[in-house]
Amino acid sequence: MGSFVVQRLSQTLFVVLAAALTCFVLMRYVGDPVNNMVGQAASLADREAMRRNLGLDDPVILQFLRFLRDIVTGDLGISYRFGVPVSKLLLDRLPATLELSICAMLVAACLGLPLGVWTALHRRSALSQVLLVLSLVGVALPTFIIGIVLILIFSVWLGWLPSFGRGAIVPLGPHWTTGLLTVSGLKALVLPSITLGLFQMTLIMRLVRAEMLEVLRTDYIRFARARGLPMRTINYDHALRNTLIPVITIVGLQFGNIFAFSIIVETVFQWPGLGLLVIQSIQFADVPLLASYLVLIALGFALINLTVDILYAAIDPRVRAGLTVSRAGS
Amino acid sequence: MQRVSSLCLCLVLALGITCADAKTFRYGYRIDPASLDPHALAETFTLSWLGQIYEPLVGRGKNLELVPALATKWEQPEPKIWRMHLRPNVKFHNGEPFTADDVIFSIGRIKAEGSDVAYTVTAVVEVRKIDDLTVDLVMNRPNPILPMQTTSTYMMSKAWAEANGATKPASVKNKVENFATNNANGTGAFKIASRQVGVKTTLIPHEAWWGPKEHNLTEVVFTPIQSDATRVAALLSGEVDMVYPIPQQDAARINATGKHTVLTGFELRTIFVNMDQKRDELLESNVKGKNPFKDKRVRQAIYQAIDIEAIKARIMGGTSHVAGTMVAPGINGYDPKLDTRMPFDPDASKKLLSEAGYPEGFEIGMDCPNDRYVNDEKICQAIVGMLARVGIKVNLLAQTRTKYFEKILSRNTTFSILGWQPLSYDAHSTLQDVINTPRDKIGTYNVGSFSNARIDQLTDLIENEIDPIKRQALISEALTIHKEEIGHIPLHQAGLAWGVRKGVSVVLRNDDSLELRWVKVED
């Protein structure tokens, strides 16, 4: 088990390094940040001097090594746009995105799961069909359109919920702020969470439905029925429990996706999280911020996958066995 | 939150005044100011927004006319000196008095490394203190427009900057955060109560402000709202009292609600077309061995092939001002006699192309931003279509402004559109930065390298001419030559649109600057 973890860990490190290098090379194509950092009065010579000063003239590989050195020493640099340390900016914006992602995931799971079970158990009912068609709409409609339509209905027409921002926030500690403790903060969360969670909800619903139908066809369910167990016990105790294993895996992995999709939702709702920060940084070519963000995201994804791998190995002896066999073979 | 905060405010105010006096003004703009440091970035919105907190010596009134700000009087005792009589009893937000020492310090800071507004005081070589409330700005050459150039040159407190290690402007080069980037201490009518970068900024009135109180605000909440649709929705849902800019396709809908009004005006920025007139062979063209843009007939052919009225009607929703010259109305030096266009005439255009030796037309590349100016990409697409009708095939490259400016400022461009708003509100800036032959610090944005020796010479004369009438004649002469030579093709000034809730009055100034000191919330 120990060597398995070490092996996966070194793979993860390699993946993060490769991702960092890719991001850094791609950064060449977001444009020249210097023209955004000076006003229209700066001469071409001034701009050239600034470029040299920032080391933007150096070969990419040199800039990359410098970036790695800084990251290892914990210095993410200063944002070109805000003139504030990148680490502070990222930390300040993280709570907003994390809260939104968790709420969106909760919306998706709490609605998707029961709806999936229900549509599986009542396959032939008209409501099931309607729900399935609606879920297709949820999959097909782009997030930003859903967001704008929700704003139009609930903010502009009905005036129930705010159209932008995070509402009143309460500080918890030096970096953490939360909107979960105020009424306006909770109200502000509703529309973005639904918008962000809708796609995942339909995904979970369809997945649960398919898994459930699969399980309901298996022999042990049939035997349970033959034994005369009550339907409720069969459906919720035996069938649902077996359905949940793949669903939980998907939910875990989709959390990363929700984090990434938040870029669009945050733009539509002016949600002051990482996504909004990143989209503005792309427009500005704020290289230090973008590079740090992308590396951190790569690290996050790699860690999630690492955890899943290790958990699998812990749960399922076959994974470990396969590892031993492949090593014996080589 | 809204109710909670006004409740808190009521509790505070209950000591003296009644709650009915609490007036919060909420507004939103497309972006957040880049920095609170008034000398860090010469960007129109940042400077305009900081003008609520910091003040210049000479300011601008409701029609952009010069008005006294921190200086009550300014005069030229001799051509190379501007004498500023400072306003007495002015207090910074932290209570310190404003004196001549702060002027000397601020101008020094503006000239320091890392400052982006040094161009406003290039001519100033020394600041002499006459007494606590009088300073002489000594220049290396006569400069008649210094008061105009310095209306965004803000004064900072010497003591405050020294105490907080902010004696030099914020610069990313230093790799450290500057105190002045996120803190401010000006003399303006409003001061920062709290700020979350990129999220929300709260301002409150500076009680000791020197000016007459024309506003009735007790609190101002500013939020950047990037997405157009969300910005409009925030206004319509009543969450904010005012937003700008309003996309023109939404203007009618907003007016139709009966609860909101859209105020309109024209930008001071002129949009125009650049043509590479320097290279002997164009970069992106099928014409080899020669440069068609060197031939005035070709430039005129392009001019007359562009149906600007169609662009105004179809793309700009009728809100733009069609331009015949490079300088917008409202800019000092604007000459209405020059603001007429050659007629739109595709037949004349084809004839000119034939005469120039291109009866079949030719092919060129075009650069265009897609997120910088109002409808920039659509304007370019329209021009592509219009030129196709006279036989010029244009390959459009529309991209984000970061990429676009990188390309055109490195001069790797053949044909492009660009916009220019003189930060000094004076025609000299357009001549110097856009029309003059590129050299050293001059002609930075003349990306087509148009060159005319007489205009270069006139620009120098304009810089030093003190008599306003003679100066105007020189500006008109230079702009006339440029117009006849078709150095660039002016297109238009885009319309400005602000959306305001009924019951709130604001003053729309044509430089797109919202001045909080003129905002009134009635109910």
Interface residues (C-beta under 8 A of the other chain):
Chain A: Y29 V30 G31 D32 P33 N35 N36 M37 V38 G39 Q40 A41 A42 S43 L44 A45 D46 R47 M50 N53 L54 G77 I78 S79 Y80 R81 F82 G83 V84 P85 L89 D92 I148 I151 L152 S155 V156 G159 P162 S163 F164 G165 R166 G167 A168 T182 V183 S184 G185 T267 V268 F269 Q270 P272 L276 L277 I279 Q280 Q283 F284 A285
Chain B: M1 Q2 V4 S5 G28 I31 A34 S35 D37 A40 L41 A42 E43 D116 V117 A118 Y119 T120 A170 S171 V172 K173 K175 V176 E177 N178 T181 N182 Q196 V197 G198 V199 K200 T223 P224 I225 Q226 S227 A229 T230 A233 A234 L236 S237 G238 E239 D371 T400 R401 T402 K403 Y404 F405 E406 L409 W420 L423 D433 D440 K441 T444 Y445
